Amino acid sequence: MKKIISVFLSLIMICSLLVPAFAAEKEEKCDCGFNPVIYVAALGSATVYENPGEENERALFRPETGPLVAEAVSVILPVLPALIAGDYDTFGDALIGFVNSAFGALALDGDGNSKENVYAPEEYPETGDHGIEHSFYFGYDLRLDPYIHADRLHKTIELLKELTGHDKVQLKASSMGGVVTMAYLERYGTKDVETVIFQNCPIQGTAVAGELFCRKFEINKDALVNYALDAIPALEQDFFQGFLYGLATALDDLGVWSTLLSLVDPIVENLLDRVYDEALIPIFGTLPGIWSFVPDEYYEEAKTVMVDEDTQAGLIAMLDNYHYNVQKRAPEILREANKTAKIYIVAGYDIQRTPLVSAYMNTSDGTVDTKYASVGAVTADIRGTFPQGYAQAVNDGHDHISPDFCIDASTCALPEQTWFIKDMLHCTTHEGHDKFYEKMLTGDEQFYIDTYEEYPQFMQNNIPDQTFNKVENLSATELFKKQPNFTNFVMMLRSFIDVIKSFLAGLFVK
């Protein structure tokens, strides 16, 4: 009996000690009503170093521009005479040597592991500061398996919850950050997550990665010019915008771009295979992070080009794990996550995509194809529209076709929670975006494409006014030319070029 009483008293003492502990924990809970935000940043969010902390330390990605350009000039300039003389091998030796010297240490081994002296430092939250104006920046090594970053993100979330006194966090993913976030959602779900925002994310890849990994390289002159013109409106100085626009279009009128590309064609023809075999495949073909951008339609073909199943079996297993468990299952993962968390997807469109591949006609934000960022939208070719008589693919009772008749959002994984911003250059934002995202992060409930009149499914990016307008059936460059503050300058420059062209034509006729 005494033994029973002693055990009972011991339990009472233990409970009396635990109660203050629980009370203290409860007091540490934050009641601000705003769960902390983690910004899962874009590609290159963390610098990858070789020999960090040592005398010969250097940044491999992103490298310092000045020294890299100086090295390129010192290597390439001496062999330009050989190139002009048609000695492509001598030029190729120098070019490939430079690429391997500058970036070769980035390569991973056959199991997807980095060299021990090459890595990106990892950072974790140190304070519990949080709020709409204060988010934690999550950077990562762009080379590695997205699941590695997902595990680090999980660790970060647990630490941030402890520091802030909140039970959940909110994730805002930008570009490649969406790849990391998707891997996290697949592995850990949403028990610790209230909100997820995907901004211009290659959730289902990018055509430029898919085609380049299949050796499909092509430079189209019109796509190259449009790519430059579509980037100009993102510049802040009006006069500089007008000057570049006038210069680029004038050079096109004069045939300068076509001439330059005609000089590049024989270089590509003679050196493309060597560059792939001696530089691109040994370096970038080993990086799971870059492989995460390869869309499903290209994936298996790309493996036959870029990896060797005999020497890279571990790497291939790693690639397959992400591709087939995350990217290919993206719609399923998002719908499952949406059962317990708020999910928002934002995709840009009508910006010329990277002009290095035959898929240059895909509408995009300049980097990520709209159909992949939106997880399933049907899109017309850039600057084009659907054929007459086109009907919405999925009749769900809502109109999901854009006013300019080039986007059908009815086929998206989450059509009611996917927005399209025309002429939004990849991850280039302004105050209007901030207000839009603030509603997503501060609202208690999920909102949809018809919840707010000012945020319909299809919006026109308005850079000068830092807001969004109703979508018009105009291209980025057409809207650019409508801006009155530099239109006169552009027209004057174009007129001057036309006079020069007419004068030269007259000389040749005589």
C-alpha positions in Angstrom: 0.0 0.0 0.0 2.8 2.4 0.9 4.4 1.7 -2.5 1.1 2.6 -4.3 0.8 5.8 -2.3 4.4 6.8 -3.1 3.9 6.1 -6.8 0.7 8.2 -6.7 2.5 11.1 -5.0 5.3 10.9 -7.5 2.8 11.3 -10.4 1.2 14.3 -8.7 4.7 15.9 -8.4 5.5 15.2 -12.0 2.2 16.7 -13.1 2.7 19.8 -11.0 6.0 20.3 -12.8 4.5 19.8 -16.2 1.6 22.2 -15.8 3.9 25.3 -15.6 5.8 24.0 -18.6 2.7 23.7 -20.7 1.5 27.1 -19.4 4.9 28.6 -20.5 4.6 27.0 -23.9 1.1 28.4 -24.3 2.3 31.9 -23.3 5.0 31.7 -26.1 2.4 31.2 -28.8 2.0 34.2 -31.0 -1.5 35.6 -31.5 -0.7 38.1 -34.2 -3.0 36.2 -36.6 -0.4 36.2 -39.4 1.5 33.0 -40.1 5.2 33.6 -41.0 6.2 33.6 -44.7 9.1 31.7 -46.2 10.1 32.9 -49.6 11.4 29.9 -51.5 13.6 31.7 -53.9 14.5 31.3 -57.6 17.5 29.6 -59.3 20.8 30.9 -58.1 19.3 31.9 -54.7 22.4 30.6 -53.0 26.0 31.1 -54.3 27.8 27.8 -55.0 31.5 28.1 -54.0 34.6 26.1 -54.7 37.0 25.8 -51.7 34.9 28.1 -49.5 36.8 29.8 -46.7 40.2 29.1 -48.3 42.6 31.4 -50.1 41.6 30.0 -53.5 37.8 30.4 -52.9 35.7 31.3 -55.9 32.1 31.6 -56.7 31.1 29.0 -59.4 27.5 30.1 -59.6 26.7 32.9 -59.7 30.3 34.0 -60.5 31.6 37.5 -60.3 30.8 39.0 -63.7 34.0 41.1 -64.1 36.6 38.3 -63.6 34.5 35.9 -65.7 34.3 38.3 -68.7 38.0 39.1 -68.4 38.8 35.4 -68.5 36.5 34.8 -71.4 38.1 37.6 -73.4 41.6 36.4 -72.6 40.8 32.9 -73.8 38.6 33.7 -76.9 40.2 36.8 -78.3 43.5 35.1 -79.3 41.7 32.4 -81.3 39.3 34.7 -83.2 41.7 34.8 -86.2 41.5 31.0 -86.3 37.7 31.2 -86.3 37.7 33.8 -89.1 40.0 31.5 -91.1 37.5 28.6 -90.6 39.6 26.7 -88.0 36.7 25.7 -85.9 38.6 23.1 -83.8 41.1 25.7 -82.5 38.2 28.0 -81.5 36.3 25.1 -80.1 39.3 24.0 -77.9 39.4 27.5 -76.4 35.7 27.8 -75.9 35.2 24.4 -74.3 38.3 24.9 -72.2 36.9 28.1 -70.9 33.5 26.5 -70.0 35.1 23.6 -68.2 37.4 25.9 -66.3 34.7 28.3 -65.3 31.9 25.8 -64.5 33.4 22.2 -64.6 33.6 22.0 -60.8 29.8 22.2 -60.6 29.4 18.7 -61.9 28.1 15.9 -59.7 29.3 12.3 -59.7 27.4 9.2 -61.1 25.3 9.1 -57.9 24.4 12.8 -57.9 26.9 13.8 -55.2 28.9 16.9 -55.2 32.7 17.2 -54.7 33.3 17.9 -51.0 35.0 21.2 -51.7 32.0 22.5 -53.7 28.8 23.6 -52.0 26.4 26.4 -51.1 26.3 27.5 -47.5 23.0 26.7 -45.7 21.2 29.4 -43.8 18.4 29.0 -41.2 16.2 31.4 -39.3 17.9 33.0 -36.3 15.0 35.2 -35.0 11.3 35.0 -34.8 10.6 38.3 -36.6 7.7 37.9 -39.0 5.0 39.9 -40.7 3.7 40.9 -44.2 6.9 43.0 -44.7 9.2 40.4 -43.2 9.7 36.9 -44.7 12.5 34.4 -44.3 14.6 33.9 -47.5 15.2 30.2 -48.4 18.1 29.7 -50.8 19.5 26.5 -52.0 22.2 24.9 -54.2 20.6 24.9 -57.7 22.5 21.7 -58.7 21.1 19.2 -56.2 18.2 16.9 -56.0 15.0 18.9 -55.1 14.2 16.4 -52.4 17.4 17.4 -50.6 16.1 21.0 -50.5 12.6 19.7 -49.5 14.2 18.2 -46.4 16.0 21.4 -45.6 12.8 23.3 -46.1 11.1 21.0 -43.6 13.8 21.7 -41.1 13.5 25.4 -41.7 9.7 25.3 -41.2 10.1 23.4 -37.9 12.7 25.9 -36.7 10.6 28.9 -37.8 7.5 27.5 -36.0 9.5 27.2 -32.8 11.0 30.7 -33.1 7.7 32.5 -34.0 5.3 30.6 -31.8 3.1 29.7 -34.8 1.8 26.3 -35.8 1.9 26.9 -39.5 3.9 28.8 -42.1 3.1 30.3 -45.6 5.2 29.5 -48.6 5.8 31.9 -51.5 7.7 30.1 -54.3 9.3 31.9 -57.2 10.6 30.2 -60.3 12.7 27.1 -59.4 11.5 27.6 -55.8 8.3 26.0 -57.1 10.2 22.8 -57.9 11.5 22.7 -54.3 8.1 23.4 -52.9 6.4 20.7 -55.0 9.0 18.2 -53.7 8.2 19.4 -50.2 4.5 19.0 -50.7 4.9 15.5 -52.1 7.0 14.4 -49.1 5.6 16.3 -46.2 2.1 17.4 -47.2 0.5 20.5 -45.7 0.2 19.8 -42.0 2.6 22.7 -41.3 1.4 25.0 -44.2 -1.4 27.4 -44.4 -0.8 29.0 -47.9 1.3 28.3 -51.0 1.8 30.8 -53.8 3.5 29.7 -57.0 4.9 32.6 -59.0 6.1 31.8 -62.6 7.2 28.4 -61.5 8.4 25.6 -63.8 6.1 23.1 -62.0 5.9 20.9 -65.1 9.3 22.1 -66.6 10.3 24.4 -69.4 10.6 23.6 -73.1 14.0 25.2 -73.3 15.4 22.7 -70.9 13.6 19.8 -72.5 14.8 20.6 -76.1 18.3 21.5 -75.1 18.6 18.3 -73.2 17.5 16.5 -76.4 20.1 18.4 -78.5 17.4 20.4 -80.2 19.2 23.8 -80.6 17.9 26.5 -82.9 18.3 30.3 -83.0 15.4 32.0 -84.7 16.0 35.6 -85.8 12.4 36.8 -85.2 12.3 35.1 -81.8 15.6 36.7 -80.9 14.4 40.2 -81.7 11.0 39.7 -80.0 12.8 38.3 -76.9 14.8 41.5 -76.7 11.8 43.8 -77.4 9.6 42.0 -74.8 12.2 42.6 -72.1 12.5 46.3 -72.8 9.2 47.4 -71.0 10.6 46.0 -67.8 13.3 48.7 -67.8 12.6 51.7 -65.6 14.0 54.6 -67.6 11.7 55.7 -70.3 14.3 57.4 -72.6 16.5 54.3 -72.4 13.5 52.1 -73.2 12.7 54.2 -76.3 16.3 54.2 -77.4 16.7 50.4 -77.1 13.4 49.8 -78.8 14.2 52.0 -81.7 17.7 50.7 -82.0 16.7 47.0 -81.9 13.9 47.4 -84.5 16.0 49.6 -86.7 18.8 47.0 -86.7 16.3 44.4 -87.7 15.0 46.5 -90.5 18.6 46.9 -91.8 19.1 43.2 -91.7 21.9 43.3 -89.1 20.4 40.5 -86.9 20.1 38.2 -89.9 23.6 38.9 -90.9 25.0 38.2 -87.5 23.0 34.9 -87.2 24.3 33.9 -90.6 27.8 34.2 -89.2 26.9 32.1 -86.1 25.3 29.2 -88.1 28.6 27.6 -89.3 30.0 27.8 -85.8 27.0 26.0 -84.4 27.1 23.4 -87.2 30.8 22.7 -86.6 30.9 22.8 -82.8 27.6 21.9 -81.4 28.3 18.2 -80.9 31.7 18.9 -79.4 30.2 21.5 -77.0 27.6 19.0 -75.9 29.9 16.0 -75.5 32.9 17.8 -73.9 31.1 20.5 -71.8 27.3 20.5 -71.5 26.8 16.8 -70.8 29.7 16.3 -68.4 28.6 19.4 -66.4 24.9 20.2 -66.7 23.8 16.7 -67.6 24.8 15.7 -64.0 22.7 18.2 -62.2 19.3 17.0 -60.8 18.2 20.6 -60.1 18.5 21.4 -63.8 16.9 18.1 -64.8 13.8 19.1 -62.8 13.1 21.6 -65.6 12.7 18.9 -68.3 9.0 18.3 -69.1 7.6 14.9 -69.3 7.2 14.9 -73.1 11.0 15.2 -73.4 12.2 13.3 -70.4 12.9 9.8 -71.6 14.5 11.0 -74.8 16.7 13.4 -72.9 18.0 10.6 -70.7 19.3 8.8 -73.9 21.2 12.0 -74.8 22.5 13.3 -71.5 23.2 10.4 -69.1 24.9 6.9 -69.2 22.9 4.1 -67.5 26.1 2.1 -66.9 28.1 4.8 -65.1 25.3 7.0 -63.7 22.7 4.5 -62.4 22.5 6.3 -59.0 21.9 9.7 -60.7 19.3 8.3 -63.0 17.4 6.8 -60.1 17.5 10.2 -58.4 16.2 11.9 -61.5 13.4 9.3 -62.0 12.3 9.7 -58.4 11.7 13.4 -58.8 10.3 13.3 -62.3 7.8 10.5 -61.8 6.8 11.2 -58.2 6.6 15.0 -58.4 6.6 16.6 -61.8 4.4 14.0 -63.5 2.0 13.9 -60.5 1.9 17.7 -60.1 -1.9 18.0 -60.6 -2.6 15.3 -58.1 -0.2 16.8 -55.5 -1.7 20.2 -55.9 -5.3 19.0 -55.6 -4.4 17.0 -52.5 -2.6 20.0 -50.9 -5.6 22.2 -51.7 -7.8 20.1 -49.4 -6.0 21.5 -46.3 -4.1 24.6 -47.6 -4.8 27.6 -49.7 -3.1 27.2 -53.1 -2.5 30.1 -55.6 -0.8 29.8 -59.0 0.3 32.8 -61.1 1.6 32.4 -64.7 2.8 35.1 -67.1 2.1 34.9 -70.8 2.6 36.6 -74.2 6.3 37.2 -73.6 8.7 35.7 -76.2 10.3 32.6 -74.7 14.1 32.0 -74.8 15.0 31.9 -78.5 17.3 28.9 -78.5 15.0 26.1 -79.3 12.3 25.1 -81.9 9.6 25.7 -79.2 10.1 29.4 -79.4 6.5 29.8 -80.5 5.3 28.7 -77.0 3.7 31.6 -75.1 5.6 32.2 -71.9 6.8 34.7 -69.3 10.1 34.9 -71.2 11.5 31.8 -69.3 8.8 29.4 -68.3 6.2 28.2 -70.8 2.7 29.3 -69.7 1.3 25.8 -70.1 3.9 24.4 -67.7 3.7 27.2 -65.1 -0.1 26.9 -65.0 -0.1 23.2 -64.7 -2.2 22.4 -67.8 -3.5 25.4 -69.6 -4.1 25.1 -73.4 -2.3 27.9 -75.1 -2.2 29.4 -78.6 1.2 30.2 -80.1 2.7 33.5 -79.0 1.1 36.5 -80.7 -1.6 34.0 -82.0 -5.1 33.1 -81.1 -7.2 29.9 -81.1 -8.8 29.0 -84.4 -12.3 30.2 -85.1 -14.8 28.0 -83.5 -12.5 26.9 -80.7 -14.6 25.8 -77.6 -13.5 25.6 -74.0 -12.0 22.2 -73.4 -13.7 21.6 -70.0 -17.2 22.9 -69.6 -17.3 23.5 -65.8 -19.8 26.3 -65.9 -17.2 29.0 -65.8 -15.6 30.9 -68.7 -11.9 30.1 -68.6 -10.9 31.5 -72.1 -8.9 34.7 -72.0 -10.4 37.9 -73.6 -7.6 37.8 -76.2 -8.6 34.2 -77.1 -5.2 32.6 -76.6 -5.4 30.9 -73.2 -7.9 28.2 -72.1 -7.5 27.7 -68.3 -10.3 25.1 -68.0 -7.7 22.3 -68.3 -5.5 23.5 -65.4 -5.0 21.4 -62.3 -6.8 24.2 -60.3 -8.6 26.4 -62.8 -10.4 28.5 -60.2 -7.1 29.3 -58.4 -4.8 30.0 -61.4 -4.2 33.6 -62.7 -2.6 34.7 -65.9 -0.8 38.0 -66.2 -0.2 39.2 -69.7 3.3 40.7 -70.4 4.6 39.7 -66.9 8.3 39.1 -67.4 9.6 36.1 -65.5 9.4 36.9 -61.7 9.6 40.7 -62.4 7.1 42.3 -60.0 5.9 45.7 -58.9 3.6 47.1 -56.2 0.5 45.7 -57.9 1.8 42.2 -57.5 2.6 42.9 -53.8 -1.0 43.9 -53.1 -2.3 40.9 -55.0 -0.1 38.5 -53.0 -0.9 40.3 -49.7 -4.5 39.3 -50.2 -3.4 35.7 -50.6 -1.3 35.8 -47.5 -3.6 37.7 -45.1 -7.0 36.2 -46.0 -8.4 33.6 -43.7 -10.1 31.8 -46.6 -9.1 30.7 -50.0 -10.2 33.2 -52.7 -10.8 32.4 -56.3 -10.7 34.0 -59.8 -14.2 35.5 -59.3 -13.8 36.7 -55.7 -12.4 40.1 -56.4 -13.4 42.3 -59.4 -9.9 43.8 -59.5 -8.3 40.3 -59.8 -10.0 38.4 -62.6 -8.3 35.3 -64.0 -6.7 37.2 -66.9 -5.0 40.5 -66.2 -2.8 42.9 -68.2 0.5 43.9 -66.5 0.7 47.7 -66.3 4.3 48.5 -65.4 4.2 52.3 -65.5 1.1 52.5 -63.1 2.3 49.5 -61.0 -1.1 47.7 -61.3 -3.1 45.4 -63.5 -5.6 46.4 -66.3 -8.2 44.6 -68.3 -6.6 42.4 -71.0 -6.6 43.9 -74.4 -5.8 42.1 -77.6 -2.4 43.8 -77.9 1.1 42.4 -77.7 3.7 43.7 -75.2 5.5 45.7 -77.9 2.2 47.2 -79.1 1.3 48.3 -75.6 4.9 49.6 -75.3 4.5 51.8 -78.3 1.2 53.2 -76.9 3.0 54.8 -74.0 3.1 58.5 -74.8 6.2 59.5 -72.9 8.6 58.2 -75.4 6.5 57.3 -78.5 7.6 60.5 -80.3 11.3 59.7 -79.7 10.8 56.1 -81.1 8.9 57.3 -84.1 11.6 60.0 -84.8 14.4 57.4 -84.6 12.5 55.0 -86.8 11.9 57.8 -89.4 15.5 58.7 -89.3 16.5 55.1 -90.0 14.0 54.9 -92.9 15.6 58.0 -94.5 19.0 56.4 -94.2 17.7 53.2 -95.8 16.1 55.1 -98.7 19.3 57.1 -99.2 21.4 54.0 -99.3 18.9 52.2 -101.6 19.1 55.2 -104.0 22.9 55.0 -104.1 22.8 51.4 -105.1 20.2 52.0 -107.8 22.3 54.6 -109.4 
